[in-house]
Amino acid sequence: MKKEKQASENYGWDKVEEWLELEGGKGLSIDINEARKRIALEIRKGRMEKDFSQFQLGSYVGLPQTRISEMETGKLDIRLGNLLKVLEVLGKTIEIVPLPKK
């Protein structure tokens, strides 16, 4: 179990960014920082549409207000489970779609 936890913690945005800079990842069209900003904006927009404070949203999903703030500013490497919980409370979800062809 401990090895599984360590392995899952090793694959955050930073590791993805490292991979994109490796030879096999060059030329990909994904911009991690832009994706992070878009997710942050959607969380903030969704929270404001629901008229929730950061504290309220955090309490609904079991996260401190500071974590919600970090999510909304793009400063946090958001765990998928936390992202899904936040989006569910906001009435949203994520969808995996093919990238546009170059």
N, C-alpha and C positions, 0 to 999 in steps of 0.2 A: 504494500500500500504506500509506504513512504517513497519508494522509487517512482511509483506512478504519479504521486503528487509532485515530486521534483521534476519529472519529465513534463508535466502539464504546465508548470510554472516557467519552463524554459522556452515557451513558444508564445510570447507576447508580441506586441507591435515591434519592439526593438529587434527581436529575432527575425521577424518578417522583413524588416528594413535591411538587416544584415544579409539575409538570403537574396533580396533583390539586387544587392550590390555584388553578389558572387557572379561568376561567369555565366552560370545557367540562368540567372535571373535578369540579366541585362536585356534591355529592349522591351520589358513589360510596360504596359500602359498604366498600371495602377500607381497612384500617388498616395502613399500612406497618410501623409499630413493632410492632404485635401480630404481624404475619406474621414479622418478623425474630426476635422472641422465640420463636415456635413452631418456626421452623427451627433456632434455636440449641439449644432444648431437645431436639429430635429428634436432632441430631448428638451431643449429650452423652449422651443416653439410649442411642443406638445404640452409641457407643464403649464405654460402661460394660457394656452387654450382651455385647459381644465381649471384654471384659476387656482392652482396649487402653489404654495410656497415651496422652496427647496426643502424646508424642514418637513412639511406635510408629505411630499413625495418620498423623501427618505424614510419617514416613519411607515409608509405603506409598504415599502419593499425591504425594510430592515437595514437601511444604510444611514449613516450620519449625514447631516446637512452638508458638511464639508466635502463628502464624497460626491454628492449630487452637484455641488459647485464645480468640483474638478472635472466631472463628466461634461458639464455644460461649457467649460472653457477649453476642453480638449487637452487638459493637462494630465489626464489619467489614462492609463492603459486599461481600458474597461474589459473586465472578464465577461465572456459571453453570457454566462448565467445571470449576472447582474444586469447586463444590457437587456436581456429578454424580460426580466422581471419589471424593469422600469418601463419598457415599451408596452408591456401588457397593461399596466396601470394607466398608461396614457392612451390606451386603445389603439396601439400600433403594433407592428411586427416587422421583421426583416424578411427579405426574399432574396434568394440566390438566383441571379440571372446571368446569362452569357454576356461577356464583354462585347461591345461593338467591334466589328471587324475593322482592321486598319485599312 
